[in-house]
Amino acid sequence: VPVSMEPPLNNEPETTQPQTSPRQPSPRQTGASETVNYAVIVGAFGVESNAQRLVRKLNQKGVKATIFDRSSRGLSRVAAGVFTNQAEAVRMMSTMKTSGFPGAWILEK
């Protein structure tokens, strides 16, 4: 049996993915080991302290909010959760839309 002498595609150790329910799609992957994240964006602020204030407010209400990233326009984007499963992100987006954030949307990154 011939043995390939080519190096592996990446230098990261192999990891096993957790089992998912057959009803839920598995996390989408863009490359050999790059998982797509779905962030539920509920606000974008030019002043970072305003973004931090919203994060604290949401955290006090039990939402795992964070400043996810900065947009190309320099706005700090607040996420009300980051998911590897798109269906979970859609559920959170729906919850946020009915909880005072009608402009909530999903950023796929």
JOGIZI-V251424 format. One record per helix or strand of 2 or more residues. SS is the DSSP state (a for helix, b for strand). FROM is the first residue (numbers start at 1). TO is the last residue. Records with the same first field share a line. If there is no record, write none. Layout:
SS: FROM-TO / FROM-TO
//
This chain:
b: 38-45 / 66-70 / 76-83 / 105-108
a: 48-60 / 86-97
//
